[in-house]
Amino acid sequence: MARPPLNVARLEIRPLIATATAIASRVKVELPTHEGLARATSSIAQAARHAEVISERMKHPLSLHRLPVMFLAVALVALLAWTYVTFFRVTALSLALPDRDAAGLKDLLKADPRLSIEVVEVKGSFEAARHVSTGQVDLAFVQGGITVPAVLHRAELPSRELALLFLKPGVPGLLDARIVMTSTEHEGSHSVLLAVLGVLGSQAMPVLRHDWNTLTASDDVPVPPDLDAVFVVKDPSDEKTMRGVARLAKAGFLLADLPLGARAQRLDYLERTMLEPGWLSQTPRVPEQPTAMWSVSTFLVARDGLTPRLLAQASRLLRPNRSLSEAGVAPSTEVTSEVLQGVDAFFSILINIGLAFLALLGLDAMGWRRQFHELNSLISVLSQLQSNKDVLAVKDDVLRRENMHYLSLVSDLLGLISQISSYYTQENSTLVFNNLSDVIHERCDALKLNIQLKLLQSAIRD
């Protein structure tokens, strides 16, 4: 059985206006000598008509009393959208990667569907750093030695490359070499070579030949006879690197260490490592005995403005092959800190929304103070008028009945004031959050109770 529609009772202002007007007419006819009561009654009727005008204004969609609720709704929707975009939304990330390394990463992306990465092939780390600095890509693999703006997020990859120095027999060290072969100009190997020469205090810049890629591309390319040294920063497991090392060893070049010593601390991307015999090549054997070398960091660089969710997605590139035990539920200190920072930002926004909502409620309440002050003043006037209308000490029956009628009309007027206050609260529900209307009701009820006691005492005496 269908339930009947629920009819919500509403307070109408027009009957209040009619009642106030009727009482004003009665006061003029029945109590013509009481001008104070007549003026107060007219003011109450005017307040009722004013309430009707205000009610019409409040129907406008952009009226002040609607702003707190509208703001709260919009702010909560915006907060939910920000939370989704910041913590849950996963979009495709673009990653600048040297073309020689792109194939391995593409295989990784295929194996892990959680990674939504679009690979942008570049010539080297220098171009990758420029792409991420200008915002053309979201991420880039950048080798140590390439300048990266400090504002960008940077995380060191677990895999490192080797700084390989090969010297021609008879050349004591890198500073004695006149012609040095390295890799692509302005890229990782070239940048590290310039930094190393600067740290070693080179007085004269050697002639640089950027022919490493040509040398390792084909076995038909001979090692130049006038070459004094080769310096490159490469992945030792790469086939081209192993081919180049073998060709240099066959040509008589010897693997050498960089004599940096404490000066290596100026280059924060260098780290000491030890190579086992035959680590780089077995035929011929390179190195022939355990050799200390320098490894070079590779960094994953993210553009400024990436959300925590996207940074978390990008961080999977750092350690893609974690074991099940490493991927447990126990968070690291860094992860916990990031989570707490996100929670702190969420609650800060939520608190600010609450404060702004309360501020708008206060602004709305300030706009209503004039109306409630008017009603409050009318209560004070009626309290003053009825204070000398005694019914017990008056011996004259005519005057006593007139005072009783006077008090009865004042009680009715107090009821009208209380109803006007209720009408305001009905039209603007936000007034429930302050005590403006409560003060009106409490004062009206207290004064009406006082009047009713006077009339009751008079009735008992009769």
LODOKOL-239824 format. One record per residue (C-alpha): residue number from 1; residue in one letter; chain; x, y, z. Coordinates in nm, 2 decimals, m for minus. Layout:
<pts>
     n   res   chain       px       py       pz
   NUM     A       A        X        Y        Z
...
</pts>
This chain:
<pts>
     n   res   chain       px       py       pz
     1     M       A     0.00     0.00     0.00
     2     A       A     0.14     0.33    m0.11
     3     R       A     0.20     0.58     0.16
     4     P       A     0.02     0.92     0.13
     5     P       A     0.25     1.21     0.05
     6     L       A     0.40     1.38     0.35
     7     N       A     0.26     1.74     0.39
     8     V       A     0.51     1.95     0.58
     9     A       A     0.34     2.23     0.78
    10     R       A     0.48     2.57     0.69
    11     L       A     0.44     2.90     0.87
    12     E       A     0.28     3.16     0.63
    13     I       A     0.36     3.53     0.67
    14     R       A     0.04     3.68     0.53
    15     P       A    m0.18     3.56     0.81
    16     L       A     0.07     3.71     1.06
    17     I       A     0.06     4.04     0.87
    18     A       A    m0.33     4.03     0.88
    19     T       A    m0.33     3.95     1.25
    20     A       A    m0.08     4.23     1.33
    21     T       A    m0.28     4.48     1.13
    22     A       A    m0.60     4.37     1.30
    23     I       A    m0.45     4.41     1.65
    24     A       A    m0.32     4.76     1.54
    25     S       A    m0.68     4.85     1.45
    26     R       A    m0.81     4.72     1.78
    27     V       A    m0.56     4.92     1.98
    28     K       A    m0.67     5.24     1.80
    29     V       A    m1.04     5.16     1.87
    30     E       A    m1.03     4.99     2.21
    31     L       A    m0.73     5.16     2.37
    32     P       A    m0.72     5.50     2.19
    33     T       A    m0.53     5.67     2.48
    34     H       A    m0.23     5.43     2.47
    35     E       A    m0.02     5.58     2.19
    36     G       A     0.29     5.38     2.29
    37     L       A     0.11     5.05     2.24
    38     A       A    m0.03     5.18     1.91
    39     R       A     0.31     5.27     1.78
    40     A       A     0.46     4.93     1.89
    41     T       A     0.17     4.75     1.73
    42     S       A     0.23     4.94     1.40
    43     S       A     0.60     4.86     1.42
    44     I       A     0.53     4.49     1.46
    45     A       A     0.29     4.49     1.16
    46     Q       A     0.57     4.67     0.96
    47     A       A     0.82     4.40     1.08
    48     A       A     0.59     4.13     0.95
    49     R       A     0.56     4.30     0.61
    50     H       A     0.93     4.34     0.60
    51     A       A     0.97     3.97     0.66
    52     E       A     0.76     3.90     0.36
    53     V       A     0.98     4.13     0.14
    54     I       A     1.30     3.96     0.27
    55     S       A     1.15     3.62     0.20
    56     E       A     1.10     3.72    m0.16
    57     R       A     1.46     3.83    m0.19
    58     M       A     1.58     3.50    m0.05
    59     K       A     1.43     3.31    m0.34
    60     H       A     1.71     3.45    m0.56
    61     P       A     1.96     3.17    m0.65
    62     L       A     2.26     3.38    m0.53
    63     S       A     2.11     3.51    m0.21
    64     L       A     2.35     3.54     0.08
    65     H       A     2.19     3.26     0.29
    66     R       A     2.26     3.01     0.01
    67     L       A     2.63     3.08    m0.01
    68     P       A     2.74     2.86     0.29
    69     V       A     2.57     2.55     0.15
    70     M       A     2.67     2.62    m0.20
    71     F       A     3.03     2.68    m0.10
    72     L       A     3.03     2.36     0.11
    73     A       A     2.89     2.15    m0.18
    74     V       A     3.14     2.30    m0.43
    75     A       A     3.43     2.26    m0.18
    76     L       A     3.36     1.90    m0.10
    77     V       A     3.33     1.82    m0.47
    78     A       A     3.66     1.99    m0.54
    79     L       A     3.82     1.81    m0.24
    80     L       A     3.70     1.47    m0.38
    81     A       A     3.83     1.56    m0.72
    82     W       A     4.17     1.67    m0.58
    83     T       A     4.19     1.35    m0.37
    84     Y       A     4.11     1.14    m0.68
    85     V       A     4.36     1.32    m0.90
    86     T       A     4.63     1.33    m0.63
    87     F       A     4.61     0.98    m0.49
    88     F       A     4.41     0.75    m0.72
    89     R       A     4.41     0.88    m1.08
    90     V       A     4.67     0.71    m1.29
    91     T       A     4.76     0.87    m1.62
    92     A       A     5.01     0.78    m1.88
    93     L       A     5.36     0.91    m1.80
    94     S       A     5.60     1.01    m2.07
    95     L       A     5.96     0.90    m2.01
    96     A       A     6.26     1.03    m2.21
    97     L       A     6.51     0.74    m2.26
    98     P       A     6.81     0.70    m2.48
    99     D       A     6.72     0.48    m2.78
   100     R       A     6.99     0.23    m2.69
   101     D       A     6.82     0.17    m2.35
   102     A       A     6.46     0.18    m2.47
   103     A       A     6.42    m0.18    m2.57
   104     G       A     6.49    m0.31    m2.22
   105     L       A     6.24    m0.07    m2.06
   106     K       A     5.97    m0.15    m2.32
   107     D       A     6.01    m0.52    m2.22
   108     L       A     5.97    m0.42    m1.85
   109     L       A     5.65    m0.22    m1.93
   110     K       A     5.50    m0.51    m2.11
   111     A       A     5.57    m0.74    m1.82
   112     D       A     5.42    m0.50    m1.57
   113     P       A     5.07    m0.38    m1.67
   114     R       A     5.06    m0.14    m1.37
   115     L       A     5.31     0.08    m1.54
   116     S       A     5.15     0.32    m1.78
   117     I       A     5.46     0.47    m1.94
   118     E       A     5.50     0.62    m2.29
   119     V       A     5.86     0.60    m2.39
   120     V       A     6.01     0.90    m2.58
   121     E       A     6.34     0.80    m2.74
   122     V       A     6.62     1.06    m2.72
   123     K       A     6.98     1.07    m2.82
   124     G       A     7.12     1.07    m2.46
   125     S       A     7.10     1.20    m2.11
   126     F       A     7.16     1.56    m2.20
   127     E       A     6.86     1.57    m2.43
   128     A       A     6.66     1.37    m2.17
   129     A       A     6.74     1.62    m1.90
   130     R       A     6.64     1.91    m2.13
   131     H       A     6.31     1.74    m2.21
   132     V       A     6.21     1.70    m1.85
   133     S       A     6.34     2.05    m1.75
   134     T       A     6.12     2.21    m2.01
   135     G       A     5.82     1.99    m1.92
   136     Q       A     5.81     1.81    m2.25
   137     V       A     5.82     1.47    m2.07
   138     D       A     5.73     1.37    m1.72
   139     L       A     6.03     1.15    m1.64
   140     A       A     6.38     1.09    m1.77
   141     F       A     6.67     0.86    m1.71
   142     V       A     6.97     1.09    m1.66
   143     Q       A     7.33     0.98    m1.61
   144     G       A     7.53     1.14    m1.33
   145     G       A     7.73     1.44    m1.46
   146     I       A     7.44     1.59    m1.65
   147     T       A     7.32     1.92    m1.49
   148     V       A     6.97     1.88    m1.35
   149     P       A     6.77     2.18    m1.20
   150     A       A     6.74     2.15    m0.83
   151     V       A     6.36     2.20    m0.83
   152     L       A     6.31     1.87    m1.01
   153     H       A     6.25     1.55    m0.82
   154     R       A     6.55     1.31    m0.85
   155     A       A     6.59     0.95    m0.73
   156     E       A     6.90     0.73    m0.77
   157     L       A     6.86     0.41    m0.96
   158     P       A     7.00     0.09    m0.81
   159     S       A     7.19     0.01    m1.13
   160     R       A     7.51     0.20    m1.20
   161     E       A     7.74     0.24    m1.49
   162     L       A     8.12     0.22    m1.50
   163     A       A     8.36     0.50    m1.58
   164     L       A     8.60     0.31    m1.82
   165     L       A     8.94     0.46    m1.89
   166     F       A     9.17     0.28    m2.14
   167     L       A     9.52     0.41    m2.19
   168     K       A     9.76     0.35    m2.48
   169     P       A    10.08     0.18    m2.37
   170     G       A    10.33     0.45    m2.28
   171     V       A    10.07     0.71    m2.18
   172     P       A    10.10     0.75    m1.80
   173     G       A     9.76     0.89    m1.73
   174     L       A     9.45     1.08    m1.85
   175     L       A     9.62     1.42    m1.81
   176     D       A     9.90     1.30    m2.04
   177     A       A     9.67     1.20    m2.33
   178     R       A     9.66     1.44    m2.62
   179     I       A     9.38     1.27    m2.82
   180     V       A     9.09     1.11    m2.62
   181     M       A     8.79     0.92    m2.76
   182     T       A     8.46     0.95    m2.58
   183     S       A     8.09     0.91    m2.66
   184     T       A     7.83     1.15    m2.80
   185     E       A     7.91     1.52    m2.75
   186     H       A     7.74     1.69    m2.45
   187     E       A     7.60     1.35    m2.33
   188     G       A     7.69     1.15    m2.02
   189     S       A     8.04     1.03    m2.10
   190     H       A     8.15     1.36    m2.24
   191     S       A     8.01     1.55    m1.94
   192     V       A     8.18     1.32    m1.69
   193     L       A     8.51     1.34    m1.88
   194     L       A     8.50     1.72    m1.86
   195     A       A     8.41     1.71    m1.49
   196     V       A     8.70     1.46    m1.42
   197     L       A     8.95     1.68    m1.61
   198     G       A     8.83     1.98    m1.42
   199     V       A     8.87     1.80    m1.08
   200     L       A     9.22     1.67    m1.18
   201     G       A     9.33     2.03    m1.27
   202     S       A     9.40     1.97    m1.64
   203     Q       A     9.59     2.27    m1.78
   204     A       A     9.53     2.18    m2.15
   205     M       A     9.22     2.03    m2.29
   206     P       A     9.30     1.72    m2.51
   207     V       A     9.15     1.67    m2.85
   208     L       A     8.82     1.49    m2.81
   209     R       A     8.68     1.25    m3.06
   210     H       A     8.32     1.15    m3.02
   211     D       A     8.36     0.82    m3.21
   212     W       A     8.28     0.55    m2.95
   213     N       A     7.94     0.46    m3.11
   214     T       A     8.12     0.43    m3.45
   215     L       A     8.39     0.21    m3.29
   216     T       A     8.14    m0.03    m3.13
   217     A       A     7.90    m0.04    m3.42
   218     S       A     8.11    m0.27    m3.64
   219     D       A     8.43    m0.48    m3.62
   220     D       A     8.54    m0.34    m3.95
   221     V       A     8.62     0.00    m3.79
   222     P       A     8.98     0.01    m3.68
   223     V       A     9.10     0.16    m3.36
   224     P       A     9.27     0.49    m3.46
   225     P       A     9.65     0.46    m3.43
   226     D       A     9.70     0.81    m3.30
   227     L       A     9.45     0.76    m3.01
   228     D       A     9.60     0.80    m2.66
   229     A       A     9.31     0.72    m2.44
   230     V       A     8.94     0.62    m2.44
   231     F       A     8.70     0.74    m2.17
   232     V       A     8.34     0.64    m2.16
   233     V       A     8.07     0.58    m1.90
   234     K       A     7.88     0.27    m2.00
   235     D       A     7.67    m0.03    m1.88
   236     P       A     7.93    m0.31    m1.86
   237     S       A     7.67    m0.57    m1.94
   238     D       A     7.58    m0.40    m2.27
   239     E       A     7.69    m0.60    m2.58
   240     K       A     7.83    m0.29    m2.75
   241     T       A     8.03    m0.21    m2.44
   242     M       A     8.18    m0.56    m2.41
   243     R       A     8.26    m0.55    m2.79
   244     G       A     8.44    m0.21    m2.75
   245     V       A     8.63    m0.33    m2.44
   246     A       A     8.75    m0.64    m2.63
   247     R       A     8.86    m0.44    m2.93
   248     L       A     9.06    m0.19    m2.72
   249     A       A     9.23    m0.47    m2.53
   250     K       A     9.33    m0.64    m2.85
   251     A       A     9.47    m0.31    m2.97
   252     G       A     9.69    m0.30    m2.67
   253     F       A     9.50    m0.05    m2.46
   254     L       A     9.51    m0.10    m2.08
   255     L       A     9.23    m0.05    m1.84
   256     A       A     9.33     0.22    m1.59
   257     D       A     9.19     0.38    m1.27
   258     L       A     9.12     0.75    m1.24
   259     P       A     9.35     0.89    m0.97
   260     L       A     9.08     1.11    m0.81
   261     G       A     9.14     1.03    m0.45
   262     A       A     8.96     1.27    m0.21
   263     R       A     8.88     1.50    m0.51
   264     A       A     8.61     1.24    m0.60
   265     Q       A     8.39     1.39    m0.33
   266     R       A     8.33     1.69    m0.55
   267     L       A     8.15     1.46    m0.79
   268     D       A     7.86     1.32    m0.58
   269     Y       A     7.76     1.07    m0.85
   270     L       A     8.08     0.87    m0.83
   271     E       A     8.12     0.57    m0.61
   272     R       A     8.41     0.33    m0.56
   273     T       A     8.38    m0.03    m0.68
   274     M       A     8.60    m0.33    m0.74
   275     L       A     8.61    m0.54    m1.06
   276     E       A     8.70    m0.91    m1.05
   277     P       A     8.95    m1.04    m1.31
   278     G       A     8.77    m1.10    m1.64
   279     W       A     8.46    m0.90    m1.54
   280     L       A     8.46    m0.69    m1.86
   281     S       A     8.60    m0.94    m2.10
   282     Q       A     8.72    m1.30    m2.10
   283     T       A     8.89    m1.30    m2.43
   284     P       A     9.12    m1.11    m2.39
   285     R       A     9.09    m1.10    m2.01
   286     V       A     8.99    m0.75    m1.88
   287     P       A     9.09    m0.67    m1.62
   288     E       A     9.38    m0.92    m1.57
   289     Q       A     9.37    m0.87    m1.19
   290     P       A     9.13    m0.72    m0.93
   291     T       A     9.10    m0.35    m1.02
   292     A       A     8.94    m0.06    m0.83
   293     M       A     8.72     0.15    m1.05
   294     W       A     8.46     0.43    m1.03
   295     S       A     8.09     0.37    m1.09
   296     V       A     7.85     0.65    m1.20
   297     S       A     7.50     0.69    m1.07
   298     T       A     7.20     0.70    m1.30
   299     F       A     6.90     0.91    m1.18
   300     L       A     6.53     0.90    m1.25
   301     V       A     6.43     1.26    m1.28
   302     A       A     6.07     1.38    m1.26
   303     R       A     5.94     1.72    m1.37
   304     D       A     5.81     1.96    m1.12
   305     G       A     5.44     1.93    m1.05
   306     L       A     5.39     1.56    m1.06
   307     T       A     5.12     1.45    m0.81
   308     P       A     5.21     1.20    m0.53
   309     R       A     5.01     0.93    m0.71
   310     L       A     5.21     0.98    m1.03
   311     L       A     5.54     0.99    m0.84
   312     A       A     5.44     0.66    m0.67
   313     Q       A     5.37     0.51    m1.01
   314     A       A     5.71     0.64    m1.14
   315     S       A     5.89     0.49    m0.84
   316     R       A     5.81     0.14    m0.97
   317     L       A     6.08     0.20    m1.23
   318     L       A     6.34     0.22    m0.96
   319     R       A     6.30    m0.14    m0.84
   320     P       A     6.07    m0.33    m1.09
   321     N       A     6.19    m0.68    m0.99
   322     R       A     6.12    m0.68    m0.62
   323     S       A     6.08    m1.01    m0.45
   324     L       A     5.76    m1.10    m0.27
   325     S       A     5.92    m1.05     0.07
   326     E       A     6.04    m0.70    m0.03
   327     A       A     5.69    m0.61    m0.15
   328     G       A     5.54    m0.68     0.19
   329     V       A     5.30    m0.45     0.37
   330     A       A     5.56    m0.30     0.60
   331     P       A     5.62     0.05     0.47
   332     S       A     5.95     0.22     0.47
   333     T       A     6.02     0.55     0.65
   334     E       A     6.01     0.74     0.33
   335     V       A     5.68     0.59     0.21
   336     T       A     5.53     0.64     0.56
   337     S       A     5.64     1.01     0.55
   338     E       A     5.48     1.06     0.20
   339     V       A     5.16     0.90     0.31
   340     L       A     5.15     1.11     0.63
   341     Q       A     5.22     1.43     0.43
   342     G       A     4.93     1.34     0.20
   343     V       A     4.70     1.28     0.49
   344     D       A     4.81     1.60     0.65
   345     A       A     4.74     1.79     0.33
   346     F       A     4.39     1.63     0.31
   347     F       A     4.29     1.72     0.66
   348     S       A     4.44     2.07     0.63
   349     I       A     4.21     2.13     0.33
   350     L       A     3.92     1.98     0.51
   351     I       A     3.97     2.20     0.81
   352     N       A     4.01     2.51     0.59
   353     I       A     3.68     2.42     0.42
   354     G       A     3.51     2.39     0.76
   355     L       A     3.65     2.72     0.87
   356     A       A     3.54     2.89     0.55
   357     F       A     3.19     2.74     0.59
   358     L       A     3.17     2.87     0.95
   359     A       A     3.29     3.21     0.83
   360     L       A     3.02     3.23     0.57
   361     L       A     2.76     3.12     0.83
   362     G       A     2.88     3.41     1.05
   363     L       A     2.86     3.65     0.75
   364     D       A     2.51     3.53     0.69
   365     A       A     2.42     3.58     1.06
   366     M       A     2.56     3.93     1.05
   367     G       A     2.32     4.01     0.77
   368     W       A     2.03     3.90     0.98
   369     R       A     2.12     4.08     1.30
   370     R       A     1.93     4.39     1.19
   371     Q       A     1.60     4.20     1.16
   372     F       A     1.65     4.02     1.50
   373     H       A     1.77     4.34     1.67
   374     E       A     1.44     4.50     1.55
   375     L       A     1.24     4.22     1.70
   376     N       A     1.45     4.23     2.02
   377     S       A     1.39     4.61     2.05
   378     L       A     1.01     4.56     2.01
   379     I       A     1.02     4.31     2.29
   380     S       A     1.20     4.57     2.51
   381     V       A     0.94     4.83     2.42
   382     L       A     0.65     4.59     2.51
   383     S       A     0.83     4.50     2.83
   384     Q       A     0.85     4.87     2.92
   385     L       A     0.49     4.94     2.83
   386     Q       A     0.34     4.65     3.03
   387     S       A     0.56     4.70     3.34
   388     N       A     0.32     4.97     3.49
   389     K       A     0.00     4.79     3.40
   390     D       A    m0.08     4.64     3.74
   391     V       A    m0.40     4.46     3.80
   392     L       A    m0.38     4.36     4.17
   393     A       A    m0.33     4.70     4.34
   394     V       A    m0.58     4.87     4.11
   395     K       A    m0.92     4.93     4.29
   396     D       A    m1.10     5.08     4.00
   397     D       A    m1.27     4.80     3.81
   398     V       A    m1.28     4.99     3.48
   399     L       A    m0.91     5.06     3.49
   400     R       A    m0.83     4.71     3.60
   401     R       A    m1.03     4.56     3.31
   402     E       A    m0.85     4.80     3.07
   403     N       A    m0.51     4.70     3.21
   404     M       A    m0.61     4.33     3.17
   405     H       A    m0.71     4.39     2.81
   406     Y       A    m0.39     4.58     2.76
   407     L       A    m0.18     4.29     2.89
   408     S       A    m0.38     4.05     2.68
   409     L       A    m0.30     4.24     2.37
   410     V       A     0.07     4.27     2.46
   411     S       A     0.08     3.89     2.51
   412     D       A    m0.07     3.85     2.16
   413     L       A     0.19     4.09     2.02
   414     L       A     0.47     3.89     2.18
   415     G       A     0.33     3.58     2.02
   416     L       A     0.34     3.76     1.68
   417     I       A     0.71     3.86     1.74
   418     S       A     0.80     3.50     1.82
   419     Q       A     0.62     3.38     1.51
   420     I       A     0.80     3.63     1.29
   421     S       A     1.13     3.50     1.43
   422     S       A     1.02     3.14     1.35
   423     Y       A     0.93     3.25     1.00
   424     Y       A     1.29     3.39     0.95
   425     T       A     1.43     3.06     1.07
   426     Q       A     1.20     2.86     0.85
   427     E       A     1.30     3.06     0.54
   428     N       A     1.67     3.04     0.62
   429     S       A     1.77     2.71     0.79
   430     T       A     2.13     2.83     0.86
   431     L       A     1.99     3.06     1.13
   432     V       A     1.95     2.74     1.33
   433     F       A     2.33     2.74     1.38
   434     N       A     2.32     3.06     1.58
   435     N       A     2.12     3.18     1.88
   436     L       A     1.95     3.49     1.74
   437     S       A     1.61     3.33     1.71
   438     D       A     1.65     3.15     2.05
   439     V       A     1.70     3.48     2.22
   440     I       A     1.38     3.61     2.07
   441     H       A     1.18     3.31     2.17
   442     E       A     1.32     3.30     2.53
   443     R       A     1.25     3.67     2.59
   444     C       A     0.90     3.64     2.44
   445     D       A     0.82     3.33     2.65
   446     A       A     0.95     3.49     2.97
   447     L       A     0.76     3.81     2.93
   448     K       A     0.44     3.62     2.83
   449     L       A     0.47     3.41     3.14
   450     N       A     0.50     3.72     3.35
   451     I       A     0.18     3.87     3.19
   452     Q       A    m0.01     3.54     3.23
   453     L       A     0.08     3.53     3.60
   454     K       A    m0.06     3.89     3.64
   455     L       A    m0.38     3.79     3.47
   456     L       A    m0.41     3.46     3.67
   457     Q       A    m0.36     3.65     3.99
   458     S       A    m0.64     3.89     3.89
   459     A       A    m0.87     3.60     3.81
   460     I       A    m0.80     3.44     4.14
   461     R       A    m0.88     3.76     4.33
   462     D       A    m1.21     3.79     4.14
</pts>
